[in-house]
């Protein structure tokens, strides 16, 4: 049980550190991504969740890619760069 607790604390610290470098707009983007259950998140679906156009999210998307938090998986689709990051966001942050 102590190993599981230690793992959770380490994981949470790691993910908190990654999220500490985001803006509010970027966090909203990540939250929208986390709500999409497939590993690859279509930009169109992210835009719909944020009630925006895909084009309007380009700067935020590019910033998150440069920060190493997301990456393009296929044309028009993104994924988190770290396994479990989306689940962590869903567990601790509301959209």
Secondary structure, DSSP 8 states (H G I E B T S, - for coil): -HHHHHHHHHHHHHHHHHHTT--HHHHHHHHHHHTS-SSSEEHHHHHHHTTS-TGGGHHHHHHHHHTTSEEEEETTEEEESSTTHHHHHHHH---
